[in-house]
Structure formats: C-alpha cells, structure tokens
Amino acid sequence: MKKIMNKAETFVYDMCYGIAKAHPELAFDAKNKVLLKKDLNKNKVSLISGGGSGHEPAHGGFVGKGMLDAAVCGDVFASPSQIQVYNALTATASDKGTLMIVKNYSGDCMNFNNAAALAAEDGVKVDAVYVNDDIAVKDSLYTVGRRGVAGTVFVHKIAGAAAEQGKSLSEVKSVAQKTIDNVRSFGFALTSCTVPAKGSPTFELGADEMEFGVGIHGEPGRKREKIQTADELAKRIVPDLIEDLKLKKSEEIALLINGFGGTPLQELYILNNSVSTVLEAKGIVIYKTLVGNYMTSIDMAGASVSVLRLDAELKTLLDYPVDAPALKWGGTGDAGVYIEAIQALAKALNITPSSPVATPKTVAKETKKDAKASAAVYEVKGKPVVGETINTAAFIKWIDIMADIIIKNEIHFCEMDSVAGDGDFGMSIAKGFRQLKADWASREKSNIGAFLKSSGEIIMEYCGGASGPIWGSAFRGAAKAAGDKEEVSLSDIGVLLQAAVKAIQATGERSFGRGAVVGDKTLIDALVPCADTIIEAAKKGSKLIAGLEKGAAAAVKGAENTKLIAARMGRAGTVGDRSIGYPDAGAYGLGVIFTEMTANIKKW
C-alpha cells in the first residue's frame, strides 16, 4: 500500500484538518469529527449529511453556502456514531429545524435515526430523507433497499438551495424527496480500493475484469465481467437508467459522470461522450452536465453515471448560487449580488446570528473539561472468581479479554467482511473496544449491570458503522437484564444474551421498520442460537463451562449456516445472491469471539 498519510488512526483527522485549513470558512470540530460552517444561519433550515470517510469530496466538500451546514465524518467507510451526529445536530440547530440527508446504508440509518431521537429529546426539530439512487441493487421488502450513491450530491445541492431561499423544513424535505424520487445511478469498478487500516485491496480483479454495478464502499457489483469499451458501457447503463426512471423522450435531465477516485479526468470525459451520445439518440435533453470526482471510493478506478429528471422547480434550485469547496457556481450576476446584499444586511441587523463553533483550540479546552469531569476512577471489588457462577470481577476481566480478542482479529474480520460488505467490520468494532480499554478506569464497576451499561456508552459512541448501534444496544439490553447482580450463572448469561438480541432487534425496528431474525444473514443468526442453547443447557443442569462451550458451538454453527442464504438485511443485503457461499461477517465474528472467550475462561 502506498499512500500519503501519517497513521491509519489519524487518517480522517489529518484529512479534515487539511480541508478546514484550505477553506477557512469551515471549522473542524475534532472531538466529534464534524466539518461545519463557521457562519451558521439560525433563520434557515440546517442541512446535515455525512457518513463514512473515503468518498471525498463528499461530504465535507459540500459544506458551504447553498449546500450543507455540516458534514459528520465517520472512519473510512464506517458510519459516524450516533453521538457524533447528535452533537452535530445540536451544534447546528436552527429556529426552522434540521433536515438530515442520509444515504441508505444500515449503519448510516441506525446512527442518524438514533441521533435524531436524542436531539428531539433536547427540543431540536429534526426530519430526514434517505437517498437510494443506486439501481444496481434490487429494491426488496427483505433488504435495506437500494444504496445511496453519487445522486446524493444532487440532493445536497437542491435541498441546500431551498434552505438558502428560506423555505420551511417541510418544504425543504419535500423538494429533497422529489430529487431522490427522480435520480438514479449506476456504477462500475476497474480496480478495488484500498482501505488504509486494512492495507490491501478489498477485492481482487483480474487484469481484464471489471465489477459491474459496484457500490461506493467497494462492495461487489451485480456481476464480474470482462472489461468493455466506454461505448459498450454507455449502451448498457443508459437504457437501464432510463427504464428505471421511466424517462420519456424530450424530458430534461442533469447528468453526473462521477469518478471513484482513481480514474483520470480524461477517461471520465470519454465516458461522458459515450453516455451523452446514447442519451441524445434516445431523445433525452441534457440540461446540465457535471464531470469529475464527487462521490469517490478512495482510490478505486471506475465511475458511476447519475441521471436526474428535471422540471422547472428543480432546474431553478439546481442553478441557484452555490459556494462550497467542491461545488461553486452563480453568485456573480445581479441575482447573486442581490442575495449577498440581503444576507449582509440581515447579518448587520443581527437577524442571522452565528452559532458558536468548535475549533481545534476550543475542542482541546472542552476535552480537558470533559476529562476533569470524568476523572473518577472505579476500582473492581474483590478478585475474579469462576465456579458455577461468575462474579463481577471475573465478568469484567472476561469482557476485557473479549476486547483483546476483537482487537487481535481486526484485520481478519475486515477480510471476512470484504466478500459481501465493505471490509470495515473488524476496524469498526475494534475501534470501539480499543477505546473501551483506554477508558477502562472510568467505567462503573460496582456490579455487572452497571459495568455493561457504562461499557455500552463507549461502544455506542466509538464503534463505527452499524456496529455502534448494534453492539451498543446489545450491551445496554444486557445491562438492563443484569440489573444490580454481582454474579451470574449459566442461566443468567443466557438471559443476558437473549436481552441483547431483543435490544438489537428494537434498534433495527426503529431504523428499518423491523428487526433482524434468524435467516436474514446478520449476527442474529449466531447470537440467537448461542443464547437459546445456553438457556437450554442450563435447564438440563449443564455445568457453566460445558454450557458456554455448547453456546459457542451453536454460534459457530449459526454463522456457518449463513453461507447457504442470501442476505436480506445489513450491508450484505445490498448484494443479494452474491453473498451466498460466504458467512455473514458479524455472525462469523461472534462465533470466533464466543469460542475464544469460552476457551479462555476455561483456564481460570
């Protein structure tokens, strides 16, 4: 791997600081990894988007006048945590409310939705739209639906213009949804991308191969094929876009030829020529064309084609002046001068006060305050004891070992996830448990329930992608079930795991309308049989270690069974049958974790 970087751990921070220094109108809240406007307008609808990093210039490059007010940055290809999003929502809250523009991925939906619920409790008015423009993924009642890809840029632009014009939250949401309903995208890859933390390509392609219908996280496409010419690709992609969008002859569109980060601009223009020729031959009128890197996949060679159907309203909003690092036009004519004058006057009259913004210096001060406020050190009472029950000290030691197992398997879990996902599972979960170990002294340790709840707070905030909501809710659910117990039996452990299952399913229901069940090809496929087997073993009088071994074996078997099914939920749900033959990474990870945890406690 050859990259201009310092360390994988500081990759996103270093990049965001670089963006803020290049564009002084932006501030970087390092504590929450949020890029936001320094000059926030409280009298217009705030727009927040974000997601995993690695798609630059999205999303930070679209923070600016006429587009976003803030972009929340997760780790590479991993959704930001709900705590990050929550802090962005409160920092940019306006009198007119906030619209979240969320790409339709499991982790993004979970974290943004849970953050909105937290912000609503504080009185922040929040609504959301979900971008799902990728026609490479078949929409289904049994999956998370189509992915949000480069068409998101059009949603940012048009919703941003509506907000800048002073429209209400419902009006901004309406036009954002209208854009989503009228935009479609399709992408292909000539090479894989390389995630900095992994250090090797997410998938391998032969010298004469391409992935047709690839996602922006390096997920597999519809199928692997031999490389085709630009004309051949255009003749396949354009008709699919037209058919899905039900475009009719003489309708006007905006066209986006988007590079994935590793494709030279000259090749994108070649593709634009081919795509435009096919569109024109079919009688479609191209009103505006954008060519370049807008929604990338790190260093992947490849491109996507996005088509947005336009009407008079969308054309006006698309043309509206915009001034963001990655998108600038308008503002120099009479209309632009008029707008600038009105805004300057409003500011002078104190009509649009600016909100305080977290800069590196203020973040450092706040971090020191937080550190002092949370400086309490909690000691474990007594020594670890394991018999037919596990006492608090032993349980805490067991979770510490669990963290070590996860961190040790970080790259391995990423590799398992790269087959049908985006290869970030190991990195996402390891990040949270690494932080848990770093904050170990500050975790409440008076009893098992208190410890699980305290640990869940760290996991919820620091585990990336969908892992934060899933694993965080699992710990919180188990904490409630544990209550103030100072020791747990085999039966108790089964109850804790069943409570974790219910908490994960409740999180899924809030985000997607239903929680995952066995057969959906998620970690539930391993967790449910593990919990049920332990409960059954306890009922039959099994000894602690023997029951845990049976539970671990059931988790491994459950994970193995996921090889036989197509994913219906989670990230792998977007690739459908392409996931058959491979285990779900989350389920597989649970099998490994429970097996090693059981083998370890057996030695005590």
Buried (B, 14 or more C-beta within 10 A) or exposed (E): EEEEEEEBEEBBBEBBBEBBEEBEBBBBBBBBBBBBBBBBBBEBBBBBBBBBBBBBBBBBBBBBBBBBBBBBBBBBBBBBBBBBBBBBBBBBBBEBBBBBBBBBBBBBBBBBBBBBEBBEEEEBBBBBBBBBBBBBBEEEEBBBBBBBBBBBBBBBBBBBBBBBBEBBBEBBBBBBBBBBEBBBBBBBBBBBBBBBBBEBBBBEBEEEBBBBBBBBBBBBBBEBBEBBEBBEBBBBBBEBBBEBBEBEEEBBBBBBBBBBBBBEEEBBBBBBBBBBBBBEEEEBEBBBEBBBBBBBBBBBBBBBBBBBBBEEEBBBBBBBBBBBBBBEBBBEEEEBEEBBEEBEEEBEEEEBEEBEBBBBEBBEEEEEEEEEEEEEEBEBEEEBEBEEBBBBBBBBBBBBBBBBBBBEBBBBBBBBBBBBBBBBBBBBBBBBBBBBBEBBEBBBBBBBBBBBBBBBBBBBBBBBBBBBBBBBBBBBBBBBBBEEBBBBBBBBBBBBBBBBBBBBBEBBEBBBEEBBBBBBBBBBBBBBBBBBBBBBBBEEEBEBBBBBBBBBBBBBBBBBBBBEBBBBBBBBBBBBEBBBEBBBBBBBBBBBBBBBBBBBBEEE
